[in-house]
Every structure is written in C-alpha cells, then in structure tokens.
Amino acid sequence: MNFHNVGANFPFLIGNHNPRQTSIPISGPIGLDRVAPGLTAVLQDMSGLDAGQQAHLRAYGLAPGRELRVLQHAPETVVQIEFTELAFEKEIARKIFVIVQ
C-alpha cells in the first residue's frame, strides 16, 4: 500500500484524499467515521447510540445541529467542538451521523 495516496485505497473516506480529486458529492448524512480529517460537519443524528451514551455526549456539547471538525481517525476518531476535543472509539463514531460542510 502506498501511504502517500491512501484515499485511492480507501474510497469510503469522504474528503479530498487524492490531490487530483477536487470534490466528492455527498447526498445526506454519513457516519462520522467516514469524514476525512480536516473537514467540518454538522451533527444530524445519534439515535444509534443508547440513551446513556447520548446524554454523556450532550454533556460535552455534542448535539444535533452542532458544528464539529474532524481532527483524526487513528488511533481513535477525534473531533473538535468549539474549544473541546472529544475522542470516539470506531464503533461509536460509526453511529454518529453528520452532514459534511
């Protein structure tokens, strides 16, 4: 695998991974785990999480309509919401749906 062109090998990640590629059309909410680092998104839905997990995330400011920026996916998905950074296990990130801006 060529680590300099990872987007070509993992097309499920949304974003500009390939320098020759300028945009990817997105037609609705996608899992947070699919948003490329550096992109901004708006939270749409966390209903895949149990009520306790949702309440915990709301306490940190993660709620539908909130804007967040994806910082990284390895070793965990890390997002920034205003001045707060949150890290999510991959299974949690898959259940948080966003719309990329």
Buried (B, 14 or more C-beta within 10 A) or exposed (E): EEEEEEBEEEEEBBBBBEEEEEEBEBEEBBBBBBBBBEBBBBBBEBEBBEEEBBEEBEEEEBEEEBEBBBBEBEEEBBBBBEEEBBEBEBEBBBBBBBBBE
